[in-house]
Amino acid sequence: MRLRATLLTALLLLAALGCVKTTGAGSAAGTPPTQSRTTKTQPDLASYFKPFPAGAFVLYDLKRDRYLRYNEARCRERLSPFSTFKIPNSLIGLETGVISGPEHVIKWDRQKYPPHDEDTLPFKEWWQDQTLRTAIRHSVVWYYRELATAVGKPRMQEYVHKLRYGNEDVSGPIDGFWLADSLKISADEQVEFLKRFYKEELPVSKRSIKIVKEITTLEETPAYTLHGKTGGGPLAENRFLGWFVGYLETKDDTYFFATQIEGPTYLSVRDERIALTKRILADLGHMKQ
């Protein structure tokens, strides 16, 4: 009897050890259990992107140190930043003294920049003298072409490198390297840049960061403040890229986002890049009215 009890105890111990070993092997070979649970509870964003199968989305929750992505491979792909580069371009203009502040005026040269699409937003707002504030609000490309030209290639290369912005390649024309040219950035990198910008970790002055934060404010309500910048342009025939990047400040958290969609025309993405982002943020419960 005593021998039988001893054998039974040994078998139970072996079984218990076997269970532990099996669980441990599963954890080592795959995803840690806590991470696995987190993955299972991530919302599925595919339905939002049905009209835009080439789209991508990154959301970073600062308080919880957590990412949410749609189309992870696309989130890593570097593409032209288009007018989202106006955020670093503004910082660089301020840091180099090319522009003095948010009300710095650059006069419109009609001969150099003849008007076009005068009935279409935002273009119809372009054809007049602009300040930094109005230029970023209406995404005035000619203002930023003039700004970048005044900064010059050597200083622009220095700052883009210091800011660790995308592939850091400004080898294209000084007045357009960010417009379907040499400079590229991914949605993941957009979010990382915005995090450093928000936390004032960029190698620029607090004054410059404060000004750019203020002029990129899109909405202010009692519940939240939305900062952001759109961008867009042609990638190829019948392929138009639309960006919306920024961050949402609420009473108890901050969320950084980069949305990217493609459509056959500019108008097909102009409004939807913002509307889609706001739908996601609202449905996730972050953008409460």
C-alpha positions, 0 to 999 in steps of 0.5 A: 500500500505504501509503495502504491501511494508513493507511485501514485504521488510520483505520477501526480507530480510528473503530470503536474510537471508535464502541464507546466512544461507544456504551458511554458513551451507554448508561451516561449514559442508563441505570443506571451499570454498577456499579449495574446489576450490584448491582441484578441481584444483589439477592435477590428478596423477593417470595416472602416477601410472597405472603400480604401483597401490600400489604407493604413491606420496607427493609433498610440495611447500614451497613458496605456503605452499601447498601439492599435494598427490597421494593415501593419505592413502598410503602416511600415511602408514609407510614402511621400509625406506631402503636406504633413511635412508642413509640421516639421517645415514650420519648426525648421522655418522658426528655428532658422529665423526664416519666419519670425512667428505665426503671423509672419507674412510671405507675399503671394507672387501671382506670376510665380504661382498662378492661381488654379482650382479657384472654386475648390478648397483649399486651393481657393484660399491660396491666392493671397498673401499668407501668414504661417498660421493661414498657410498651415490652416489652408495647406498653402504649398507656395508659402512652404516652397518659399520657406524651404527655399529660404532655409536652403538645402544645407540647413534643411538637411541638417534639421531633417536629420536632427528631427529623424524624420522618415528617410531623412532624404532631402536630395530632391528640389529644395522647394518640393522634396516632400511632394512625391519626391525624395523624402518618404515617411511611414505611418508608424514614423509619423506617430513616433515623430508626433510623440517626440513633438508633443513631449518636446523631445525634438532638438528645437526650442520650446517656443517653436514647438508651442507655436506649431502646436497652437497653429495645428489646433483644429478643434477645441471642446470641453472634452478634447482638443484635436491637433492635426495636419492633412496631406495628399498628392498623386502617387501614380495614375488614378492613385491619390494618397491622402494623409491625416496625422495628429493627436487628440488630447482628452482630460486624462489621455493623449492619442496619436494617430496617422491615417492613410487612404488612397483614392482615384482623385483628390476629391475622393480622399480630401474630406474622408481622410479626416472623417474616417479618423474621427469616426474611429476615434469616436467609436473607440470612445476617445472623442466624446462630445 
